[in-house]
Amino acid sequence: MKIGKIIKEERLKRELTQEEFAQEFFVTRQLVSKWENSKSYPDLDQVVQMSEWFGLSLDYLLKEDTKMVDELNFDGKLKKRMTYALWGIIGVIISIIFAVFIVWWFMEPPILQAKDIDITQVEKIYLPEKQIQKLERLGRYHPMSNIKFILKPLNHL
């Protein structure tokens, strides 16, 4: 006998509506209807709970409903594959993070030194008095701030 018919028979023996039965197993009335009409199946945890609640063996609930057993087997295999895929993705992400860290760790940052710079031109710029006063108020004025250095990197690197 299919599990949907068993669920319906046991529910009717106890004189429960689909709504009352659904509340007992924390599901919706529509889901109970789908179970009873074999449009979907309860998951394995729910089948175990029903077995205990009905006082029936799991073997009796599952034995003749080969379609449900096949679906449960498929779900188990799918879950296992998804777990392997998830661990694979996590492994790849960790590997990428590790590779980026190693490259960053061993890479020397370019350091600009005085010997790498050649001053090609020095220009004196006259700032208006108001601009100098404004910079002094902000604490940004330095007597050398009106001299502009034009730097050109040496090509000997």
Buried (B, 14 or more C-beta within 10 A) or exposed (E): EBBBBBBBEBBEEEEBEBEEBBBBBEBEBEBBBBBBEBEBBBEBEBBEBBBEBBEEEEEEBBEBBEEBBEBBEEEEEEEEEEEEEEEEEEEEEEEEEEEEEEEEEEEEEEEEEEEEEEEEEEEEEEEEEEEBEEBEEEEEBEEEEBEEEEEEEEEEE
